[in-house]
Each structure stands twice: as C-alpha cells, then as structure tokens.
Amino acid sequence: MKVVNIIGGLGNQMFQYAFALSLKEHFPKEEIRIDISHFNYLFVNKVGAANLHNGYELDKIFFNIELKKANAWQLMKLTWFIPNYLISRIARKILPVRNSEYIQNSSDCFFYDPMVYNKQGSCYYEGYWQAIGYYESMRDKLCKIFQHPSPEGKNKQYIENMESSNSVGIHIRRGDYLLSDNFRGICEVDYYKRAIDKILQDGEKHVFYLFSNDQKWCEEYILPLLGNYEIIFVTGNIGRDSCWDMFLMTHCKDLIIANSSFSWWGAFLNKRGGRVVTPKRWMNRNIRYDLWMPEWIRI
C-alpha cells in the first residue's frame, strides 16, 4: 500500500491528490490511498494549526474523487499514527517507520524527482509535490477530475461574460502572504505592471477580472495600471465558496497568476488556452523550480 498525506488549503490538496493519481499510473497493481487524518486532529481544529484553511475540501467540491482514505489501522501499519496531533508529529519524526518507506518532499516540493516512482513496496508520502513533471502528461485527466459543479447565480453570469470576451483574470493574494517570509514581496506592483503590459501588447480590447482578498489595495495600486479598460472585481465567493474563484479563472481567456497554488490550478485547468503570465520567482528561497507549463510566460 502507498499512502499520500493530504494537508493545507485547496490548491495544496489538489497537488497531493494529483500526485497520488500519478502513483496509481506508475503502480497500477498497488493500492493507493490518501491520509486526511491531519484534518481530524482535535488540537489542529481547535487552534487552527497546520494551515487548514477550510479543512479537507476535495470530496466536498469535486464529484470524481475516487481514491479511498486510509483508516487508522492502515496508517498504523505504515507510520506512527496516533490520534493526537503533537505526539503523532513527534513520533513520525523520531521513531522508525513501520514496514514501509517514509518519503518526504516538503523542502524541495517544486523540484521534479522521478526517483519517487522507483520506490517499490509500502510507502508513506508527505509533502506538497508542486512540480509540473508529475502532472503534465495527466492534464486532460485532471481537468475531468477537478471539474467544477454547475454554476449558479452570480458565478454563472461571470462565466457567461468571461467566455464571451477577451477576459483577463488577475489573482492578487495578500492577507496571509504579507506575514510570510517565504512568499511576501514577490507579486508586488512592479510584477503586475509588467504582466499587464505583456497582455496589452496584443492591442485587443480586454475586460479585467480581479480576484483578491484586498480590494482596497487593488483600487489604489492595480486600477491605475489598467487605464480605461473595463474592470470587474470578483466578489462574494468566501469561505466554502472560495473555490469558485479558482473555477472562474479557468474560464478567463488570459491569466495573470500570483505565486499561489490556488491560481496555479486556475491556470493549469484553464479551458480557453490563452496566455498565462506567472512570476518566475515563486518563493524567497534560492531553490530549483519545476512549476510551469512550457508555454507559460515567466517574468
């Protein structure tokens, strides 16, 4: 049995589930399961630790989630699963893995390592697996698995308008990123100015859709970059409905994404085949990145 740990927000969960599917393709005779026990820890849920965002979301949003969840007994066979967050984290770090190999990807999660597909037998995989090499050949399959539900109300209208125009989605993530040494300072005004200039080189008439958790900042710094073009702030998708911002991005003709797994998936699943502009630096760390589709424009 091979088990992939699921943790983080929706974008991270999608990466981890997609990695589990890639294992299924490489090991068709193996049983592949996912571990969502992190979301069930009482301690984590109480204090909001481990960056849980809206909790485990995959099978609440997508109808094609087929991989089964590992139960406590199966996890005990692979790793030191204990139904207590702190003790379990310590045990998994210092005690020998039980009858399996522990494979961690957290520190180099943007680097494609094909050697993970050489690991035979029982394995437990922990990390984020955010490298395009794991998924590029599975793009059509992932577009079907991560297909959004039928839109209603305002989101339905957004999609109709996006698909009938030269729509450009811009993702501006602030909020928690302002507090992160890893992510802040990358997608600032200069990045968005250069990205917008790149889009406007075609001379077409565009409608810009802004996705952001800081509308006031966007009004002050992004709107002046867009001149007289039509600008629409996408609002109303919060909490459990925040996934709809990602889904709406898939209907924009062109995209300017942030250094965020959320808008990365909006670009990867995009249905229009237009241009994707992405920051060439994803984190404030000098590491290798294998994040992008070849045709994406890195600036």
ROMIKE-584122 format. One record per residue (C-alpha): residue number from 1; z, x, y; chain. Coordinates in Angstrom, 2 decimals. Layout:
BEGIN
{NUM; {Z; X; Y}; "A"},
...
//
This chain:
BEGIN
{1; {0.00; 0.00; 0.00}; "A"},
{2; {-0.76; 1.10; 3.54}; "A"},
{3; {1.15; -0.42; 6.45}; "A"},
{4; {0.35; -0.17; 10.17}; "A"},
{5; {3.11; -0.66; 12.72}; "A"},
{6; {2.40; -3.19; 15.49}; "A"},
{7; {4.13; -2.73; 18.84}; "A"},
{8; {3.52; -3.04; 22.59}; "A"},
{9; {1.53; -5.54; 24.61}; "A"},
{10; {-1.58; -7.44; 23.57}; "A"},
{11; {-4.02; -4.58; 24.17}; "A"},
{12; {-1.97; -2.17; 22.07}; "A"},
{13; {-1.55; -4.75; 19.31}; "A"},
{14; {-5.32; -5.20; 19.18}; "A"},
{15; {-5.84; -1.44; 18.82}; "A"},
{16; {-3.32; -1.25; 15.99}; "A"},
{17; {-4.74; -4.25; 14.16}; "A"},
{18; {-8.27; -2.87; 14.55}; "A"},
{19; {-7.06; 0.44; 13.11}; "A"},
{20; {-5.61; -1.43; 10.13}; "A"},
{21; {-9.02; -3.06; 9.62}; "A"},
{22; {-10.68; 0.35; 9.73}; "A"},
{23; {-8.30; 1.47; 6.97}; "A"},
{24; {-9.39; -1.58; 4.98}; "A"},
{25; {-13.01; -0.46; 5.28}; "A"},
{26; {-12.19; 3.06; 4.11}; "A"},
{27; {-9.78; 1.97; 1.35}; "A"},
{28; {-11.24; -1.33; 0.07}; "A"},
{29; {-9.10; -1.31; -3.08}; "A"},
{30; {-5.84; -0.65; -1.23}; "A"},
{31; {-3.55; -3.37; 0.07}; "A"},
{32; {-3.37; -3.07; 3.87}; "A"},
{33; {-0.58; -4.84; 5.75}; "A"},
{34; {0.86; -4.86; 9.25}; "A"},
{35; {4.50; -4.39; 10.24}; "A"},
{36; {5.68; -6.69; 13.04}; "A"},
{37; {9.40; -6.17; 12.37}; "A"},
{38; {9.77; -4.47; 15.76}; "A"},
{39; {9.39; -7.85; 17.43}; "A"},
{40; {12.12; -9.38; 15.31}; "A"},
{41; {14.94; -6.98; 16.17}; "A"},
{42; {17.73; -8.85; 17.91}; "A"},
{43; {18.55; -5.81; 20.07}; "A"},
{44; {14.98; -5.42; 21.25}; "A"},
{45; {14.61; -9.10; 22.09}; "A"},
{46; {17.90; -9.17; 23.97}; "A"},
{47; {17.36; -6.20; 26.26}; "A"},
{48; {13.57; -6.16; 26.42}; "A"},
{49; {13.31; -2.71; 24.90}; "A"},
{50; {10.22; -1.16; 23.34}; "A"},
{51; {7.85; -2.73; 25.87}; "A"},
{52; {7.48; -6.05; 24.07}; "A"},
{53; {5.71; -7.92; 26.90}; "A"},
{54; {5.04; -11.40; 25.43}; "A"},
{55; {6.11; -10.47; 21.91}; "A"},
{56; {3.82; -10.45; 18.90}; "A"},
{57; {0.71; -12.33; 20.02}; "A"},
{58; {-2.18; -11.73; 17.64}; "A"},
{59; {-1.99; -14.75; 15.35}; "A"},
{60; {-0.83; -16.94; 18.24}; "A"},
{61; {-4.08; -16.23; 20.10}; "A"},
{62; {-6.74; -15.41; 17.51}; "A"},
{63; {-7.71; -17.60; 14.56}; "A"},
{64; {-9.19; -14.80; 12.43}; "A"},
{65; {-6.11; -12.62; 11.86}; "A"},
{66; {-6.20; -12.21; 8.09}; "A"},
{67; {-4.17; -9.10; 7.25}; "A"},
{68; {-0.80; -10.04; 5.81}; "A"},
{69; {2.52; -8.97; 7.26}; "A"},
{70; {4.69; -6.55; 5.30}; "A"},
{71; {8.02; -8.05; 4.29}; "A"},
{72; {11.39; -6.28; 4.39}; "A"},
{73; {11.27; -5.28; 0.73}; "A"},
{74; {7.81; -3.74; 1.08}; "A"},
{75; {8.93; -1.84; 4.17}; "A"},
{76; {12.00; -0.53; 2.35}; "A"},
{77; {9.70; 0.96; -0.29}; "A"},
{78; {7.69; 2.80; 2.35}; "A"},
{79; {10.15; 3.71; 5.06}; "A"},
{80; {13.78; 3.32; 6.03}; "A"},
{81; {13.54; -0.26; 7.20}; "A"},
{82; {16.93; -1.52; 8.38}; "A"},
{83; {17.28; -4.80; 10.31}; "A"},
{84; {18.91; -3.04; 13.27}; "A"},
{85; {16.76; -1.51; 15.97}; "A"},
{86; {18.74; 1.63; 16.83}; "A"},
{87; {19.79; 2.54; 13.30}; "A"},
{88; {16.31; 1.92; 11.93}; "A"},
{89; {14.66; 4.12; 14.59}; "A"},
{90; {17.08; 6.95; 13.84}; "A"},
{91; {16.69; 6.57; 10.08}; "A"},
{92; {12.90; 6.66; 10.26}; "A"},
{93; {13.05; 9.90; 12.25}; "A"},
{94; {15.56; 11.91; 10.19}; "A"},
{95; {15.52; 10.56; 6.63}; "A"},
{96; {12.80; 11.35; 4.10}; "A"},
{97; {10.08; 8.75; 3.79}; "A"},
{98; {10.35; 6.70; 0.62}; "A"},
{99; {7.47; 7.18; -1.79}; "A"},
{100; {4.90; 7.33; 1.00}; "A"},
{101; {3.47; 9.45; 3.77}; "A"},
{102; {4.50; 8.83; 7.37}; "A"},
{103; {1.58; 9.29; 9.78}; "A"},
{104; {2.34; 9.27; 13.49}; "A"},
{105; {-0.24; 9.04; 16.26}; "A"},
{106; {1.90; 8.37; 19.32}; "A"},
{107; {1.49; 11.70; 21.16}; "A"},
{108; {-2.28; 12.08; 20.57}; "A"},
{109; {-3.26; 8.43; 20.43}; "A"},
{110; {-6.50; 8.97; 22.41}; "A"},
{111; {-7.84; 11.60; 20.00}; "A"},
{112; {-10.01; 10.57; 17.07}; "A"},
{113; {-8.76; 12.14; 13.85}; "A"},
{114; {-10.97; 11.32; 10.84}; "A"},
{115; {-8.46; 13.09; 8.60}; "A"},
{116; {-6.33; 9.94; 8.56}; "A"},
{117; {-8.92; 8.48; 6.20}; "A"},
{118; {-8.27; 11.26; 3.68}; "A"},
{119; {-4.67; 10.19; 3.05}; "A"},
{120; {-4.50; 8.66; -0.41}; "A"},
{121; {-1.68; 6.52; -1.76}; "A"},
{122; {1.05; 4.70; 0.15}; "A"},
{123; {1.21; 5.44; 3.88}; "A"},
{124; {3.03; 4.12; 6.92}; "A"},
{125; {1.10; 4.48; 10.21}; "A"},
{126; {2.88; 4.48; 13.55}; "A"},
{127; {1.08; 4.95; 16.86}; "A"},
{128; {-1.50; 3.43; 19.19}; "A"},
{129; {-4.82; 4.68; 17.74}; "A"},
{130; {-6.74; 4.34; 21.01}; "A"},
{131; {-9.85; 6.37; 20.15}; "A"},
{132; {-13.32; 4.87; 20.02}; "A"},
{133; {-14.21; 6.70; 16.80}; "A"},
{134; {-12.06; 4.33; 14.78}; "A"},
{135; {-13.86; 1.24; 16.08}; "A"},
{136; {-17.35; 1.93; 17.39}; "A"},
{137; {-19.06; 1.01; 14.11}; "A"},
{138; {-16.91; -2.15; 13.86}; "A"},
{139; {-17.74; -3.57; 17.27}; "A"},
{140; {-19.58; -6.68; 16.07}; "A"},
{141; {-16.86; -7.43; 13.54}; "A"},
{142; {-14.10; -7.02; 16.11}; "A"},
{143; {-15.92; -9.30; 18.56}; "A"},
{144; {-15.73; -12.05; 15.93}; "A"},
{145; {-12.11; -11.39; 15.01}; "A"},
{146; {-10.94; -11.20; 18.63}; "A"},
{147; {-12.93; -14.26; 19.69}; "A"},
{148; {-11.06; -16.34; 22.23}; "A"},
{149; {-10.29; -20.05; 21.79}; "A"},
{150; {-12.32; -22.71; 23.58}; "A"},
{151; {-11.57; -22.53; 27.30}; "A"},
{152; {-10.21; -25.45; 29.24}; "A"},
{153; {-9.75; -26.40; 32.87}; "A"},
{154; {-10.00; -23.60; 35.39}; "A"},
{155; {-10.85; -20.94; 32.79}; "A"},
{156; {-13.81; -22.98; 31.57}; "A"},
{157; {-15.07; -23.20; 35.14}; "A"},
{158; {-14.55; -19.47; 35.67}; "A"},
{159; {-16.69; -18.70; 32.61}; "A"},
{160; {-19.50; -21.02; 33.67}; "A"},
{161; {-19.59; -19.43; 37.13}; "A"},
{162; {-19.36; -15.87; 35.78}; "A"},
{163; {-22.22; -16.35; 33.35}; "A"},
{164; {-24.49; -17.90; 35.96}; "A"},
{165; {-24.19; -14.99; 38.42}; "A"},
{166; {-24.13; -11.21; 38.79}; "A"},
{167; {-20.38; -11.31; 38.32}; "A"},
{168; {-18.32; -8.14; 38.57}; "A"},
{169; {-14.80; -8.13; 37.17}; "A"},
{170; {-12.31; -5.68; 38.70}; "A"},
{171; {-8.98; -5.05; 37.00}; "A"},
{172; {-6.23; -3.71; 39.26}; "A"},
{173; {-3.00; -3.15; 37.37}; "A"},
{174; {0.05; -2.29; 39.42}; "A"},
{175; {3.55; -3.65; 38.76}; "A"},
{176; {4.93; -1.66; 35.80}; "A"},
{177; {2.33; 1.10; 36.34}; "A"},
{178; {3.92; 2.03; 39.67}; "A"},
{179; {7.04; 3.08; 37.76}; "A"},
{180; {5.26; 5.07; 35.06}; "A"},
{181; {4.81; 8.82; 35.44}; "A"},
{182; {2.07; 8.63; 32.81}; "A"},
{183; {-0.14; 6.02; 34.49}; "A"},
{184; {0.52; 5.81; 38.22}; "A"},
{185; {-1.68; 7.44; 40.82}; "A"},
{186; {-4.89; 7.26; 38.76}; "A"},
{187; {-6.56; 3.99; 39.73}; "A"},
{188; {-5.92; 4.10; 43.45}; "A"},
{189; {-8.12; 3.04; 46.37}; "A"},
{190; {-10.42; 6.05; 46.04}; "A"},
{191; {-11.22; 5.20; 42.41}; "A"},
{192; {-12.07; 1.59; 43.24}; "A"},
{193; {-14.18; 2.64; 46.24}; "A"},
{194; {-16.30; 4.98; 44.09}; "A"},
{195; {-16.54; 2.39; 41.31}; "A"},
{196; {-17.63; -0.38; 43.68}; "A"},
{197; {-20.19; 1.94; 45.31}; "A"},
{198; {-21.60; 2.66; 41.85}; "A"},
{199; {-22.02; -1.07; 41.13}; "A"},
{200; {-23.60; -1.77; 44.52}; "A"},
{201; {-26.30; 0.86; 44.00}; "A"},
{202; {-28.48; -1.76; 42.31}; "A"},
{203; {-28.84; -3.69; 45.58}; "A"},
{204; {-28.21; -7.03; 43.88}; "A"},
{205; {-26.13; -9.93; 45.13}; "A"},
{206; {-22.76; -9.85; 43.34}; "A"},
{207; {-19.72; -12.06; 43.02}; "A"},
{208; {-16.50; -10.08; 42.54}; "A"},
{209; {-13.67; -11.43; 40.39}; "A"},
{210; {-10.36; -9.66; 40.93}; "A"},
{211; {-7.76; -9.56; 38.16}; "A"},
{212; {-4.47; -8.19; 39.44}; "A"},
{213; {-0.71; -8.57; 39.38}; "A"},
{214; {-0.56; -7.52; 43.05}; "A"},
{215; {-2.81; -9.76; 45.13}; "A"},
{216; {-1.25; -8.68; 48.42}; "A"},
{217; {-2.15; -5.02; 47.78}; "A"},
{218; {-5.68; -6.05; 46.82}; "A"},
{219; {-6.10; -8.05; 50.01}; "A"},
{220; {-5.07; -5.03; 52.06}; "A"},
{221; {-6.95; -2.27; 50.23}; "A"},
{222; {-9.68; -3.69; 47.97}; "A"},
{223; {-11.14; -6.52; 50.04}; "A"},
{224; {-12.26; -4.16; 52.85}; "A"},
{225; {-14.33; -2.27; 50.24}; "A"},
{226; {-16.30; -5.40; 49.35}; "A"},
{227; {-17.68; -6.29; 52.77}; "A"},
{228; {-19.33; -9.71; 52.88}; "A"},
{229; {-19.66; -10.20; 49.13}; "A"},
{230; {-18.11; -13.28; 47.59}; "A"},
{231; {-14.63; -12.51; 46.25}; "A"},
{232; {-12.59; -14.63; 43.86}; "A"},
{233; {-9.02; -13.89; 42.83}; "A"},
{234; {-8.45; -15.00; 39.24}; "A"},
{235; {-5.06; -16.71; 39.23}; "A"},
{236; {-2.95; -18.96; 37.06}; "A"},
{237; {-3.06; -17.05; 33.77}; "A"},
{238; {0.53; -15.90; 33.39}; "A"},
{239; {2.98; -15.49; 30.51}; "A"},
{240; {1.48; -16.66; 27.24}; "A"},
{241; {-1.76; -17.49; 29.05}; "A"},
{242; {-2.22; -13.98; 30.47}; "A"},
{243; {-4.60; -13.20; 27.59}; "A"},
{244; {-7.19; -15.38; 29.34}; "A"},
{245; {-7.68; -12.71; 32.00}; "A"},
{246; {-8.92; -10.38; 29.25}; "A"},
{247; {-11.16; -13.10; 27.83}; "A"},
{248; {-12.63; -13.86; 31.24}; "A"},
{249; {-13.52; -10.17; 31.66}; "A"},
{250; {-15.73; -10.44; 28.58}; "A"},
{251; {-17.93; -12.93; 30.47}; "A"},
{252; {-18.47; -10.79; 33.59}; "A"},
{253; {-21.84; -9.08; 33.87}; "A"},
{254; {-20.32; -5.79; 35.05}; "A"},
{255; {-16.76; -4.49; 34.87}; "A"},
{256; {-14.59; -2.01; 36.72}; "A"},
{257; {-11.59; -1.42; 34.49}; "A"},
{258; {-8.21; 0.18; 35.04}; "A"},
{259; {-6.55; 2.77; 32.81}; "A"},
{260; {-5.18; -0.06; 30.72}; "A"},
{261; {-5.73; -1.12; 27.11}; "A"},
{262; {-5.90; -4.70; 28.41}; "A"},
{263; {-9.09; -4.23; 30.43}; "A"},
{264; {-10.42; -1.69; 27.90}; "A"},
{265; {-10.65; -4.57; 25.44}; "A"},
{266; {-12.18; -6.78; 28.12}; "A"},
{267; {-14.96; -4.18; 28.34}; "A"},
{268; {-15.31; -3.46; 24.62}; "A"},
{269; {-15.62; -7.17; 23.78}; "A"},
{270; {-17.86; -7.92; 26.76}; "A"},
{271; {-20.65; -10.37; 25.94}; "A"},
{272; {-23.05; -9.55; 28.79}; "A"},
{273; {-24.00; -5.95; 28.06}; "A"},
{274; {-23.72; -4.86; 31.68}; "A"},
{275; {-22.22; -1.75; 33.23}; "A"},
{276; {-18.64; -0.66; 32.64}; "A"},
{277; {-17.03; 1.73; 35.11}; "A"},
{278; {-13.88; 3.44; 33.88}; "A"},
{279; {-11.56; 6.18; 35.16}; "A"},
{280; {-12.32; 9.50; 33.46}; "A"},
{281; {-8.60; 10.33; 33.57}; "A"},
{282; {-6.53; 7.82; 31.61}; "A"},
{283; {-3.07; 9.37; 31.87}; "A"},
{284; {-1.31; 12.09; 33.84}; "A"},
{285; {-1.45; 14.40; 30.84}; "A"},
{286; {-3.82; 17.22; 30.02}; "A"},
{287; {-4.97; 15.95; 26.64}; "A"},
{288; {-8.23; 15.07; 24.95}; "A"},
{289; {-9.56; 11.53; 25.36}; "A"},
{290; {-11.96; 9.86; 22.91}; "A"},
{291; {-11.64; 6.47; 24.57}; "A"},
{292; {-15.00; 5.42; 25.87}; "A"},
{293; {-18.25; 3.97; 24.64}; "A"},
{294; {-21.09; 6.44; 25.33}; "A"},
{295; {-22.76; 4.19; 27.89}; "A"},
{296; {-19.64; 3.60; 29.99}; "A"},
{297; {-19.66; 5.23; 33.43}; "A"},
{298; {-16.71; 7.58; 33.90}; "A"},
{299; {-15.73; 8.52; 37.44}; "A"},
//
